[in-house]
């Protein structure tokens, strides 16, 4: 089978899409203006996005279990490379959701069309592409209004999904904990609520009243859409109560760590930057590692120590992505508070990505939104073994406070551990004590809650010089040597 993205008819189709039936002519008649008009208005096919295999047996199998999608993007600003990278990320999201990407096109517009996202003429051309490729779904690289979704589906005659719905679907597939599932369900309900209008004629049917509809239909008159909205509001209220209860439990856990004066480190970064791999390297946590977007949604908290033996906790958080839906940020706020409450933020960056600075900006936009703007940050440039020297130099210039590592090979991890140890807040009181061997529990508390500067075992007991929290210093006062 020939790939849909490379079918001979598609090159002709791409040429045909360069016509200007959908664009009003400019007043000027200069050749340059005409070429610019064609460049701006055409649907531009993005190469290299198809994930359809050429093996016939495999294709037939995948067609049974996967949706076949065409990706569509609007290029409103920036360069064509940035627009194509955005669509490539959308392709990765679609693959993660279980879809087969057949093709992808972008259109240059000043702004999305308020009616059909692309404009009526280009939407009709998209319909031809969908039909020729045998696709059943169009995925748009942006959040569409309810009216845009309905109108574009009518023109294209295929299911239309926007970027927000796709991300929500990926999150729903990857959430495993009770809290994670509740957070994703809340975000889905909030997204769905304004989009109920117009989804099928059955939504306007009248229910209730005194007719002979049978059980479960008698009662106050209410349209089906009103019933659905009421049920969604009830589910949203219930999910918010559940998340609030779980948020309280997480807050109590953080308070307990604070009470023991154990410093906390949070790992944040763009999805698939290698956060879980780094956590495994630092702690041996055994967290799931996959070359897949949003492989980790549920935060993992592990306890580890600095090279000097000082304990601290380290938390792996959900990955971020460009234009992360606001509903998701709100739903995951209790989880993201782990970042806001941390003593140090390890911002993991994929050094091998073609546009790492854009990813850094996307992550910081979310961390600032959850109140983590004032948390000390160390940029960890990961995947150094796959990055070019030019890319690493550009990152070093843009982010002076950084360290280059490779979670795969172990490069730079010793330096990272040293920087983490130096950045952690120190306990406030220095003590010099002689603790008898009969009070070994105090020695254990010093190692757990404090920072040991010197330790010696003598005939009379353990001589320790350390920095400890104020409450522990008070308990050690009776054993002070000076």
HELIX and SHEET records of a PDB file:
HELIX    1   1 UNK A    4  UNK A    6  5                                   3    
HELIX    2   2 UNK A    8  UNK A   16  1                                   9    
HELIX    3   3 UNK A   31  UNK A   41  1                                  11    
HELIX    4   4 UNK A   56  UNK A   65  1                                  10    
HELIX    5   5 UNK A   80  UNK A   96  1                                  17    
HELIX    6   6 UNK A  120  UNK A  133  1                                  14    
HELIX    7   7 UNK A  146  UNK A  156  1                                  11    
HELIX    8   8 UNK A  163  UNK A  174  1                                  12    
HELIX    9   9 UNK A  178  UNK A  193  1                                  16    
HELIX   10  10 UNK A  201  UNK A  204  5                                   4    
HELIX   11  11 UNK A  224  UNK A  259  1                                  36    
HELIX   12  12 UNK A  275  UNK A  283  1                                   9    
HELIX   13  13 UNK A  326  UNK A  331  1                                   6    
HELIX   14  14 UNK A  333  UNK A  340  1                                   8    
HELIX   15  15 UNK A  356  UNK A  369  1                                  14    
HELIX   16  16 UNK A  389  UNK A  398  1                                  10    
HELIX   17  17 UNK A  413  UNK A  423  1                                  11    
HELIX   18  18 UNK A  437  UNK A  439  5                                   3    
HELIX   19  19 UNK A  440  UNK A  449  1                                  10    
HELIX   20  20 UNK A  470  UNK A  476  1                                   7    
HELIX   21  21 UNK A  477  UNK A  479  5                                   3    
SHEET    1   A 5 UNK A  43  UNK A  45  0                                        
SHEET    2   A 5 UNK A 100  UNK A 108 -1                                        
SHEET    3   A 5 UNK A  68  UNK A  75  1                                        
SHEET    4   A 5 UNK A 137  UNK A 140  1                                        
SHEET    5   A 5 UNK A 159  UNK A 162  1                                        
SHEET    1   B 2 UNK A 206  UNK A 209  0                                        
SHEET    2   B 2 UNK A 219  UNK A 223 -1                                        
SHEET    1   C 6 UNK A 300  UNK A 305  0                                        
SHEET    2   C 6 UNK A 311  UNK A 316 -1                                        
SHEET    3   C 6 UNK A 263  UNK A 269  1                                        
SHEET    4   C 6 UNK A 344  UNK A 350  1                                        
SHEET    5   C 6 UNK A 377  UNK A 382  1                                        
SHEET    6   C 6 UNK A 402  UNK A 404  1                                        
SHEET    1   D 3 UNK A 429  UNK A 435  0                                        
SHEET    2   D 3 UNK A 462  UNK A 468 -1                                        
SHEET    3   D 3 UNK A 451  UNK A 457 -1                                        
END                                                                             
